Amino acid sequence: MLRVNGLKIEGEMKKLMHTLFLSCLKATELIEKKLLFRLSLSEKIRLEMHKAMCDACSMYEKQSRTLDMALSNSETKEGKVVDLHKFKQEIISKIEERG
């Protein structure tokens, strides 16, 4: 642990990192919230900073958006009820094809 002017750098850095940067769990929570609601400016900035460093969360957001669009389009097409089990199998098949 380093000390500069009597401050514990390690502890202060952890506090700063925790304040500025989101965990992946919090980032995915904000990604899902963003699909339904407006994010505050602070939430938007923190999420964008996290995604700039985290490829996994960036990919999660793309996949989540795609699934949300697919499900919202399939819920009621011309009043027809969609078989969700069949739809799920189709998605899995397409994912496996792209491997």
Biopython code that builds the backbone (N, CA, C, O; Angstrom):
import numpy as np
from Bio.PDB.StructureBuilder import StructureBuilder

atoms = [
    (1, "MET", "N", (0.847, -1.177, 0.000)),
    (1, "MET", "CA", (0.000, 0.000, 0.000)),
    (1, "MET", "C", (0.888, 1.234, 0.000)),
    (1, "MET", "O", (1.820, 1.333, 0.798)),
    (2, "LEU", "N", (0.604, 2.167, -0.886)),
    (2, "LEU", "CA", (1.353, 3.406, -0.974)),
    (2, "LEU", "C", (0.708, 4.466, -0.098)),
    (2, "LEU", "O", (-0.504, 4.486, 0.113)),
    (3, "ARG", "N", (1.560, 5.340, 0.403)),
    (3, "ARG", "CA", (1.046, 6.477, 1.169)),
    (3, "ARG", "C", (1.609, 7.754, 0.563)),
    (3, "ARG", "O", (2.818, 7.875, 0.366)),
    (4, "VAL", "N", (0.744, 8.690, 0.275)),
    (4, "VAL", "CA", (1.157, 9.994, -0.211)),
    (4, "VAL", "C", (0.490, 11.030, 0.662)),
    (4, "VAL", "O", (-0.735, 11.084, 0.768)),
    (5, "ASN", "N", (1.314, 11.854, 1.288)),
    (5, "ASN", "CA", (0.805, 12.870, 2.222)),
    (5, "ASN", "C", (-0.129, 12.260, 3.264)),
    (5, "ASN", "O", (-1.129, 12.870, 3.645)),
    (6, "GLY", "N", (0.200, 11.066, 3.717)),
    (6, "GLY", "CA", (-0.571, 10.418, 4.765)),
    (6, "GLY", "C", (-1.847, 9.728, 4.295)),
    (6, "GLY", "O", (-2.570, 9.168, 5.119)),
    (7, "LEU", "N", (-2.145, 9.751, 3.000)),
    (7, "LEU", "CA", (-3.351, 9.099, 2.486)),
    (7, "LEU", "C", (-3.029, 7.695, 2.023)),
    (7, "LEU", "O", (-1.971, 7.449, 1.443)),
    (8, "LYS", "N", (-3.923, 6.796, 2.274)),
    (8, "LYS", "CA", (-3.789, 5.439, 1.769)),
    (8, "LYS", "C", (-4.275, 5.446, 0.326)),
    (8, "LYS", "O", (-5.475, 5.543, 0.071)),
    (9, "ILE", "N", (-3.352, 5.343, -0.606)),
    (9, "ILE", "CA", (-3.700, 5.420, -2.019)),
    (9, "ILE", "C", (-4.593, 4.256, -2.439)),
    (9, "ILE", "O", (-5.559, 4.445, -3.179)),
    (10, "GLU", "N", (-4.276, 3.074, -1.976)),
    (10, "GLU", "CA", (-5.053, 1.905, -2.380)),
    (10, "GLU", "C", (-6.513, 2.049, -1.971)),
    (10, "GLU", "O", (-7.405, 1.827, -2.790)),
    (11, "GLY", "N", (-6.768, 2.411, -0.742)),
    (11, "GLY", "CA", (-8.137, 2.577, -0.259)),
    (11, "GLY", "C", (-8.870, 3.698, -0.959)),
    (11, "GLY", "O", (-10.043, 3.557, -1.303)),
    (12, "GLU", "N", (-8.186, 4.820, -1.175)),
    (12, "GLU", "CA", (-8.800, 5.956, -1.851)),
    (12, "GLU", "C", (-9.095, 5.622, -3.311)),
    (12, "GLU", "O", (-10.121, 6.031, -3.854)),
    (13, "MET", "N", (-8.185, 4.875, -3.943)),
    (13, "MET", "CA", (-8.388, 4.495, -5.339)),
    (13, "MET", "C", (-9.585, 3.565, -5.468)),
    (13, "MET", "O", (-10.363, 3.691, -6.414)),
    (14, "LYS", "N", (-9.743, 2.637, -4.537)),
    (14, "LYS", "CA", (-10.894, 1.734, -4.561)),
    (14, "LYS", "C", (-12.192, 2.518, -4.430)),
    (14, "LYS", "O", (-13.161, 2.234, -5.134)),
    (15, "LYS", "N", (-12.221, 3.494, -3.542)),
    (15, "LYS", "CA", (-13.414, 4.314, -3.362)),
    (15, "LYS", "C", (-13.741, 5.085, -4.643)),
    (15, "LYS", "O", (-14.898, 5.167, -5.056)),
    (16, "LEU", "N", (-12.700, 5.648, -5.263)),
    (16, "LEU", "CA", (-12.888, 6.406, -6.493)),
    (16, "LEU", "C", (-13.394, 5.496, -7.611)),
    (16, "LEU", "O", (-14.330, 5.854, -8.326)),
    (17, "MET", "N", (-12.785, 4.332, -7.765)),
    (17, "MET", "CA", (-13.192, 3.389, -8.796)),
    (17, "MET", "C", (-14.634, 2.946, -8.581)),
    (17, "MET", "O", (-15.406, 2.843, -9.534)),
    (18, "HIS", "N", (-14.996, 2.685, -7.329)),
    (18, "HIS", "CA", (-16.358, 2.248, -7.011)),
    (18, "HIS", "C", (-17.367, 3.353, -7.328)),
    (18, "HIS", "O", (-18.475, 3.080, -7.789)),
    (19, "THR", "N", (-16.975, 4.592, -7.078)),
    (19, "THR", "CA", (-17.867, 5.718, -7.325)),
    (19, "THR", "C", (-18.024, 5.991, -8.813)),
    (19, "THR", "O", (-19.134, 6.239, -9.285)),
    (20, "LEU", "N", (-16.923, 5.947, -9.554)),
    (20, "LEU", "CA", (-16.953, 6.298, -10.968)),
    (20, "LEU", "C", (-17.404, 5.173, -11.880)),
    (20, "LEU", "O", (-18.126, 5.410, -12.848)),
    (21, "PHE", "N", (-16.982, 3.944, -11.581)),
    (21, "PHE", "CA", (-17.195, 2.844, -12.506)),
    (21, "PHE", "C", (-18.206, 1.845, -11.971)),
    (21, "PHE", "O", (-18.235, 1.531, -10.781)),
    (22, "LEU", "N", (-19.028, 1.358, -12.877)),
    (22, "LEU", "CA", (-20.061, 0.389, -12.526)),
    (22, "LEU", "C", (-19.511, -1.035, -12.557)),
    (22, "LEU", "O", (-18.559, -1.331, -13.280)),
    (23, "SER", "N", (-20.112, -1.893, -11.780)),
    (23, "SER", "CA", (-19.842, -3.327, -11.910)),
    (23, "SER", "C", (-20.641, -3.820, -13.110)),
    (23, "SER", "O", (-21.564, -3.142, -13.562)),
    (24, "CYS", "N", (-20.296, -4.980, -13.620)),
    (24, "CYS", "CA", (-21.059, -5.548, -14.737)),
    (24, "CYS", "C", (-22.510, -5.790, -14.328)),
    (24, "CYS", "O", (-23.421, -5.630, -15.141)),
    (25, "LEU", "N", (-22.722, -6.171, -13.084)),
    (25, "LEU", "CA", (-24.083, -6.408, -12.600)),
    (25, "LEU", "C", (-24.913, -5.130, -12.679)),
    (25, "LEU", "O", (-26.044, -5.150, -13.165)),
    (26, "LYS", "N", (-24.359, -4.029, -12.206)),
    (26, "LYS", "CA", (-25.073, -2.749, -12.238)),
    (26, "LYS", "C", (-25.238, -2.263, -13.677)),
    (26, "LYS", "O", (-26.266, -1.683, -14.024)),
    (27, "ALA", "N", (-24.225, -2.500, -14.515)),
    (27, "ALA", "CA", (-24.308, -2.090, -15.916)),
    (27, "ALA", "C", (-25.440, -2.815, -16.630)),
    (27, "ALA", "O", (-26.207, -2.193, -17.366)),
    (28, "THR", "N", (-25.554, -4.127, -16.421)),
    (28, "THR", "CA", (-26.633, -4.873, -17.083)),
    (28, "THR", "C", (-27.995, -4.437, -16.553)),
    (28, "THR", "O", (-28.983, -4.431, -17.288)),
    (29, "GLU", "N", (-28.040, -4.078, -15.289)),
    (29, "GLU", "CA", (-29.284, -3.567, -14.707)),
    (29, "GLU", "C", (-29.693, -2.272, -15.413)),
    (29, "GLU", "O", (-30.866, -2.081, -15.733)),
    (30, "LEU", "N", (-28.729, -1.387, -15.652)),
    (30, "LEU", "CA", (-29.022, -0.137, -16.339)),
    (30, "LEU", "C", (-29.376, -0.362, -17.805)),
    (30, "LEU", "O", (-30.205, 0.357, -18.363)),
    (31, "ILE", "N", (-28.751, -1.353, -18.429)),
    (31, "ILE", "CA", (-29.079, -1.679, -19.814)),
    (31, "ILE", "C", (-30.540, -2.094, -19.920)),
    (31, "ILE", "O", (-31.249, -1.655, -20.826)),
    (32, "GLU", "N", (-30.987, -2.933, -19.002)),
    (32, "GLU", "CA", (-32.384, -3.362, -19.007)),
    (32, "GLU", "C", (-33.319, -2.202, -18.673)),
    (32, "GLU", "O", (-34.392, -2.076, -19.262)),
    (33, "LYS", "N", (-32.915, -1.366, -17.740)),
    (33, "LYS", "CA", (-33.726, -0.199, -17.375)),
    (33, "LYS", "C", (-33.871, 0.729, -18.576)),
    (33, "LYS", "O", (-34.937, 1.299, -18.805)),
    (34, "LYS", "N", (-32.794, 0.875, -19.337)),
    (34, "LYS", "CA", (-32.776, 1.758, -20.503)),
    (34, "LYS", "C", (-33.796, 1.330, -21.559)),
    (34, "LYS", "O", (-34.299, 2.174, -22.300)),
    (35, "LEU", "N", (-34.106, 0.047, -21.638)),
    (35, "LEU", "CA", (-35.101, -0.435, -22.601)),
    (35, "LEU", "C", (-36.514, 0.033, -22.257)),
    (35, "LEU", "O", (-37.363, 0.153, -23.141)),
    (36, "LEU", "N", (-36.763, 0.296, -20.984)),
    (36, "LEU", "CA", (-38.112, 0.648, -20.538)),
    (36, "LEU", "C", (-38.287, 2.094, -20.093)),
    (36, "LEU", "O", (-39.371, 2.666, -20.217)),
    (37, "PHE", "N", (-37.203, 2.683, -19.571)),
    (37, "PHE", "CA", (-37.282, 4.014, -18.983)),
    (37, "PHE", "C", (-36.125, 4.874, -19.468)),
    (37, "PHE", "O", (-35.205, 4.401, -20.134)),
    (38, "ARG", "N", (-36.199, 6.130, -19.120)),
    (38, "ARG", "CA", (-35.098, 7.049, -19.390)),
    (38, "ARG", "C", (-34.084, 6.981, -18.264)),
    (38, "ARG", "O", (-34.447, 6.947, -17.088)),
    (39, "LEU", "N", (-32.807, 6.961, -18.632)),
    (39, "LEU", "CA", (-31.750, 6.990, -17.627)),
    (39, "LEU", "C", (-31.407, 8.432, -17.285)),
    (39, "LEU", "O", (-31.541, 9.329, -18.117)),
    (40, "SER", "N", (-30.967, 8.643, -16.058)),
    (40, "SER", "CA", (-30.500, 9.969, -15.678)),
    (40, "SER", "C", (-29.181, 10.239, -16.396)),
    (40, "SER", "O", (-28.556, 9.315, -16.915)),
    (41, "LEU", "N", (-28.767, 11.474, -16.425)),
    (41, "LEU", "CA", (-27.511, 11.838, -17.080)),
    (41, "LEU", "C", (-26.342, 11.089, -16.442)),
    (41, "LEU", "O", (-25.460, 10.591, -17.143)),
    (42, "SER", "N", (-26.339, 11.013, -15.129)),
    (42, "SER", "CA", (-25.285, 10.297, -14.405)),
    (42, "SER", "C", (-25.249, 8.822, -14.791)),
    (42, "SER", "O", (-24.178, 8.259, -15.019)),
    (43, "GLU", "N", (-26.427, 8.201, -14.863)),
    (43, "GLU", "CA", (-26.504, 6.788, -15.242)),
    (43, "GLU", "C", (-26.002, 6.579, -16.670)),
    (43, "GLU", "O", (-25.271, 5.627, -16.942)),
    (44, "LYS", "N", (-26.401, 7.479, -17.586)),
    (44, "LYS", "CA", (-25.959, 7.375, -18.979)),
    (44, "LYS", "C", (-24.436, 7.447, -19.080)),
    (44, "LYS", "O", (-23.812, 6.638, -19.766)),
    (45, "ILE", "N", (-23.856, 8.410, -18.397)),
    (45, "ILE", "CA", (-22.408, 8.597, -18.455)),
    (45, "ILE", "C", (-21.682, 7.396, -17.887)),
    (45, "ILE", "O", (-20.747, 6.881, -18.500)),
    (46, "ARG", "N", (-22.111, 6.947, -16.715)),
    (46, "ARG", "CA", (-21.453, 5.802, -16.080)),
    (46, "ARG", "C", (-21.592, 4.533, -16.923)),
    (46, "ARG", "O", (-20.652, 3.744, -17.018)),
    (47, "LEU", "N", (-22.761, 4.338, -17.534)),
    (47, "LEU", "CA", (-22.972, 3.164, -18.380)),
    (47, "LEU", "C", (-22.082, 3.241, -19.621)),
    (47, "LEU", "O", (-21.464, 2.245, -19.996)),
    (48, "GLU", "N", (-22.010, 4.391, -20.254)),
    (48, "GLU", "CA", (-21.165, 4.541, -21.443)),
    (48, "GLU", "C", (-19.693, 4.337, -21.101)),
    (48, "GLU", "O", (-18.954, 3.734, -21.879)),
    (49, "MET", "N", (-19.258, 4.837, -19.937)),
    (49, "MET", "CA", (-17.868, 4.625, -19.510)),
    (49, "MET", "C", (-17.596, 3.140, -19.312)),
    (49, "MET", "O", (-16.550, 2.634, -19.718)),
    (50, "HIS", "N", (-18.535, 2.452, -18.691)),
    (50, "HIS", "CA", (-18.367, 1.012, -18.445)),
    (50, "HIS", "C", (-18.295, 0.250, -19.768)),
    (50, "HIS", "O", (-17.420, -0.594, -19.960)),
    (51, "LYS", "N", (-19.225, 0.555, -20.678)),
    (51, "LYS", "CA", (-19.252, -0.162, -21.956)),
    (51, "LYS", "C", (-18.006, 0.123, -22.795)),
    (51, "LYS", "O", (-17.592, -0.719, -23.591)),
    (52, "ALA", "N", (-17.410, 1.298, -22.625)),
    (52, "ALA", "CA", (-16.185, 1.621, -23.355)),
    (52, "ALA", "C", (-15.041, 0.695, -22.951)),
    (52, "ALA", "O", (-14.117, 0.463, -23.731)),
    (53, "MET", "N", (-15.107, 0.167, -21.730)),
    (53, "MET", "CA", (-14.053, -0.714, -21.231)),
    (53, "MET", "C", (-14.462, -2.182, -21.215)),
    (53, "MET", "O", (-13.608, -3.055, -21.058)),
    (54, "CYS", "N", (-15.742, -2.467, -21.373)),
    (54, "CYS", "CA", (-16.228, -3.833, -21.181)),
    (54, "CYS", "C", (-16.958, -4.333, -22.427)),
    (54, "CYS", "O", (-18.103, -3.963, -22.684)),
    (55, "ASP", "N", (-16.273, -5.177, -23.192)),
    (55, "ASP", "CA", (-16.876, -5.736, -24.407)),
    (55, "ASP", "C", (-18.067, -6.632, -24.087)),
    (55, "ASP", "O", (-19.028, -6.689, -24.854)),
    (56, "ALA", "N", (-18.006, -7.330, -22.960)),
    (56, "ALA", "CA", (-19.094, -8.244, -22.592)),
    (56, "ALA", "C", (-20.406, -7.479, -22.386)),
    (56, "ALA", "O", (-21.459, -7.921, -22.847)),
    (57, "CYS", "N", (-20.347, -6.359, -21.711)),
    (57, "CYS", "CA", (-21.574, -5.583, -21.471)),
    (57, "CYS", "C", (-22.063, -4.900, -22.744)),
    (57, "CYS", "O", (-23.267, -4.733, -22.935)),
    (58, "SER", "N", (-21.140, -4.507, -23.609)),
    (58, "SER", "CA", (-21.542, -3.938, -24.902)),
    (58, "SER", "C", (-22.285, -4.984, -25.722)),
    (58, "SER", "O", (-23.311, -4.686, -26.333)),
    (59, "MET", "N", (-21.772, -6.196, -25.733)),
    (59, "MET", "CA", (-22.428, -7.287, -26.458)),
    (59, "MET", "C", (-23.771, -7.625, -25.804)),
    (59, "MET", "O", (-24.751, -7.898, -26.497)),
    (60, "TYR", "N", (-23.808, -7.607, -24.477)),
    (60, "TYR", "CA", (-25.053, -7.882, -23.756)),
    (60, "TYR", "C", (-26.130, -6.880, -24.172)),
    (60, "TYR", "O", (-27.284, -7.254, -24.379)),
    (61, "GLU", "N", (-25.751, -5.615, -24.291)),
    (61, "GLU", "CA", (-26.731, -4.600, -24.668)),
    (61, "GLU", "C", (-27.275, -4.860, -26.073)),
    (61, "GLU", "O", (-28.480, -4.743, -26.296)),
    (62, "LYS", "N", (-26.408, -5.209, -27.016)),
    (62, "LYS", "CA", (-26.855, -5.501, -28.383)),
    (62, "LYS", "C", (-27.807, -6.696, -28.393)),
    (62, "LYS", "O", (-28.853, -6.659, -29.041)),
    (63, "GLN", "N", (-27.440, -7.750, -27.673)),
    (63, "GLN", "CA", (-28.275, -8.946, -27.629)),
    (63, "GLN", "C", (-29.603, -8.671, -26.940)),
    (63, "GLN", "O", (-30.646, -9.155, -27.381)),
    (64, "SER", "N", (-29.570, -7.905, -25.872)),
    (64, "SER", "CA", (-30.779, -7.582, -25.133)),
    (64, "SER", "C", (-31.737, -6.761, -25.997)),
    (64, "SER", "O", (-32.944, -7.002, -26.001)),
    (65, "ARG", "N", (-31.190, -5.799, -26.719)),
    (65, "ARG", "CA", (-32.000, -4.973, -27.617)),
    (65, "ARG", "C", (-32.629, -5.826, -28.727)),
    (65, "ARG", "O", (-33.801, -5.660, -29.067)),
    (66, "THR", "N", (-31.828, -6.739, -29.282)),
    (66, "THR", "CA", (-32.322, -7.615, -30.348)),
    (66, "THR", "C", (-33.448, -8.504, -29.845)),
    (66, "THR", "O", (-34.482, -8.633, -30.500)),
    (67, "LEU", "N", (-33.251, -9.114, -28.685)),
    (67, "LEU", "CA", (-34.298, -9.967, -28.110)),
    (67, "LEU", "C", (-35.556, -9.172, -27.785)),
    (67, "LEU", "O", (-36.671, -9.641, -28.016)),
    (68, "ASP", "N", (-35.377, -7.981, -27.253)),
    (68, "ASP", "CA", (-36.520, -7.146, -26.910)),
    (68, "ASP", "C", (-37.325, -6.799, -28.152)),
    (68, "ASP", "O", (-38.555, -6.852, -28.133)),
    (69, "MET", "N", (-36.637, -6.446, -29.229)),
    (69, "MET", "CA", (-37.333, -6.127, -30.483)),
    (69, "MET", "C", (-38.028, -7.357, -31.046)),
    (69, "MET", "O", (-39.171, -7.275, -31.495)),
    (70, "ALA", "N", (-37.347, -8.491, -31.024)),
    (70, "ALA", "CA", (-37.929, -9.720, -31.567)),
    (70, "ALA", "C", (-39.163, -10.127, -30.776)),
    (70, "ALA", "O", (-40.182, -10.501, -31.356)),
    (71, "LEU", "N", (-39.073, -10.056, -29.469)),
    (71, "LEU", "CA", (-40.209, -10.458, -28.640)),
    (71, "LEU", "C", (-41.366, -9.479, -28.753)),
    (71, "LEU", "O", (-42.526, -9.890, -28.768)),
    (72, "SER", "N", (-41.066, -8.204, -28.833)),
    (72, "SER", "CA", (-42.165, -7.234, -28.947)),
    (72, "SER", "C", (-42.853, -7.351, -30.303)),
    (72, "SER", "O", (-44.056, -7.113, -30.408)),
    (73, "ASN", "N", (-42.102, -7.716, -31.340)),
    (73, "ASN", "CA", (-42.700, -7.902, -32.666)),
    (73, "ASN", "C", (-43.472, -9.202, -32.765)),
    (73, "ASN", "O", (-44.386, -9.310, -33.583)),
    (74, "SER", "N", (-43.130, -10.190, -31.955)),
    (74, "SER", "CA", (-43.763, -11.499, -32.086)),
    (74, "SER", "C", (-44.945, -11.705, -31.151)),
    (74, "SER", "O", (-45.678, -12.683, -31.295)),
    (75, "GLU", "N", (-45.142, -10.807, -30.200)),
    (75, "GLU", "CA", (-46.202, -11.005, -29.211)),
    (75, "GLU", "C", (-47.567, -11.124, -29.853)),
    (75, "GLU", "O", (-48.312, -12.061, -29.568)),
    (76, "THR", "N", (-47.893, -10.195, -30.705)),
    (76, "THR", "CA", (-49.190, -10.269, -31.381)),
    (76, "THR", "C", (-49.047, -9.767, -32.796)),
    (76, "THR", "O", (-49.165, -8.569, -33.056)),
    (77, "LYS", "N", (-48.797, -10.667, -33.696)),
    (77, "LYS", "CA", (-48.771, -10.319, -35.110)),
    (77, "LYS", "C", (-50.149, -10.609, -35.667)),
    (77, "LYS", "O", (-50.557, -11.764, -35.786)),
    (78, "GLU", "N", (-50.856, -9.553, -36.004)),
    (78, "GLU", "CA", (-52.198, -9.672, -36.566)),
    (78, "GLU", "C", (-53.118, -10.489, -35.662)),
    (78, "GLU", "O", (-53.946, -11.262, -36.144)),
    (79, "GLY", "N", (-52.970, -10.316, -34.363)),
    (79, "GLY", "CA", (-53.836, -10.992, -33.420)),
    (79, "GLY", "C", (-53.502, -12.439, -33.159)),
    (79, "GLY", "O", (-54.200, -13.097, -32.387)),
    (80, "LYS", "N", (-52.450, -12.963, -33.782)),
    (80, "LYS", "CA", (-52.077, -14.354, -33.584)),
    (80, "LYS", "C", (-51.242, -14.490, -32.316)),
    (80, "LYS", "O", (-50.418, -13.630, -32.004)),
    (81, "VAL", "N", (-51.465, -15.571, -31.601)),
    (81, "VAL", "CA", (-50.665, -15.857, -30.425)),
    (81, "VAL", "C", (-49.446, -16.647, -30.875)),
    (81, "VAL", "O", (-49.566, -17.633, -31.603)),
    (82, "VAL", "N", (-48.272, -16.207, -30.438)),
    (82, "VAL", "CA", (-47.022, -16.842, -30.852)),
    (82, "VAL", "C", (-46.649, -17.937, -29.862)),
    (82, "VAL", "O", (-46.754, -17.751, -28.650)),
    (83, "ASP", "N", (-46.217, -19.069, -30.383)),
    (83, "ASP", "CA", (-45.738, -20.164, -29.553)),
    (83, "ASP", "C", (-44.325, -19.804, -29.084)),
    (83, "ASP", "O", (-43.369, -19.924, -29.851)),
    (84, "LEU", "N", (-44.189, -19.363, -27.829)),
    (84, "LEU", "CA", (-42.895, -18.902, -27.322)),
    (84, "LEU", "C", (-41.860, -20.013, -27.279)),
    (84, "LEU", "O", (-40.675, -19.758, -27.494)),
    (85, "HIS", "N", (-42.287, -21.249, -27.004)),
    (85, "HIS", "CA", (-41.340, -22.369, -26.974)),
    (85, "HIS", "C", (-40.730, -22.572, -28.365)),
    (85, "HIS", "O", (-39.521, -22.759, -28.498)),
    (86, "LYS", "N", (-41.568, -22.532, -29.388)),
    (86, "LYS", "CA", (-41.097, -22.685, -30.765)),
    (86, "LYS", "C", (-40.183, -21.518, -31.142)),
    (86, "LYS", "O", (-39.152, -21.709, -31.787)),
    (87, "PHE", "N", (-40.567, -20.329, -30.739)),
    (87, "PHE", "CA", (-39.778, -19.135, -31.022)),
    (87, "PHE", "C", (-38.401, -19.238, -30.362)),
    (87, "PHE", "O", (-37.385, -18.896, -30.968)),
    (88, "LYS", "N", (-38.379, -19.709, -29.127)),
    (88, "LYS", "CA", (-37.114, -19.896, -28.396)),
    (88, "LYS", "C", (-36.224, -20.897, -29.137)),
    (88, "LYS", "O", (-35.023, -20.668, -29.284)),
    (89, "GLN", "N", (-36.797, -21.985, -29.595)),
    (89, "GLN", "CA", (-36.034, -22.996, -30.323)),
    (89, "GLN", "C", (-35.453, -22.430, -31.619)),
    (89, "GLN", "O", (-34.328, -22.755, -31.997)),
    (90, "GLU", "N", (-36.227, -21.583, -32.294)),
    (90, "GLU", "CA", (-35.743, -20.946, -33.520)),
    (90, "GLU", "C", (-34.534, -20.051, -33.228)),
    (90, "GLU", "O", (-33.566, -20.047, -33.988)),
    (91, "ILE", "N", (-34.590, -19.307, -32.147)),
    (91, "ILE", "CA", (-33.476, -18.440, -31.757)),
    (91, "ILE", "C", (-32.243, -19.276, -31.455)),
    (91, "ILE", "O", (-31.144, -18.951, -31.904)),
    (92, "ILE", "N", (-32.422, -20.354, -30.692)),
    (92, "ILE", "CA", (-31.294, -21.232, -30.340)),
    (92, "ILE", "C", (-30.683, -21.834, -31.594)),
    (92, "ILE", "O", (-29.460, -21.906, -31.713)),
    (93, "SER", "N", (-31.512, -22.263, -32.522)),
    (93, "SER", "CA", (-31.020, -22.831, -33.778)),
    (93, "SER", "C", (-30.196, -21.820, -34.563)),
    (93, "SER", "O", (-29.137, -22.158, -35.091)),
    (94, "LYS", "N", (-30.671, -20.596, -34.641)),
    (94, "LYS", "CA", (-29.938, -19.555, -35.365)),
    (94, "LYS", "C", (-28.602, -19.243, -34.698)),
    (94, "LYS", "O", (-27.606, -19.007, -35.382)),
    (95, "ILE", "N", (-28.580, -19.241, -33.381)),
    (95, "ILE", "CA", (-27.339, -18.986, -32.650)),
    (95, "ILE", "C", (-26.348, -20.107, -32.907)),
    (95, "ILE", "O", (-25.165, -19.851, -33.132)),
    (96, "GLU", "N", (-26.821, -21.355, -32.875)),
    (96, "GLU", "CA", (-25.950, -22.501, -33.108)),
    (96, "GLU", "C", (-25.412, -22.521, -34.541)),
    (96, "GLU", "O", (-24.274, -22.929, -34.772)),
    (97, "GLU", "N", (-26.229, -22.081, -35.501)),
    (97, "GLU", "CA", (-25.785, -22.039, -36.903)),
    (97, "GLU", "C", (-24.626, -21.071, -37.072)),
    (97, "GLU", "O", (-23.698, -21.330, -37.838)),
    (98, "ARG", "N", (-24.681, -19.963, -36.359)),
    (98, "ARG", "CA", (-23.640, -18.943, -36.462)),
    (98, "ARG", "C", (-22.406, -19.303, -35.649)),
    (98, "ARG", "O", (-21.315, -18.781, -35.878)),
    (99, "GLY", "N", (-22.610, -20.233, -34.664)),
    (99, "GLY", "CA", (-21.584, -20.805, -33.830)),
    (99, "GLY", "C", (-20.550, -19.876, -33.400)),
    (99, "GLY", "O", (-19.629, -20.266, -32.683)),
]
sb = StructureBuilder()
sb.init_structure("model")
sb.init_model(0)
sb.init_chain("A")
sb.init_seg("    ")
for serial, (resi, resn, name, xyz) in enumerate(atoms, 1):
    if name == "N":
        sb.init_residue(resn, " ", resi, " ")
    sb.init_atom(name, np.array(xyz, "f"), 0.0, 1.0, " ", f" {name:<3s}", serial, name[0])
structure = sb.get_structure()
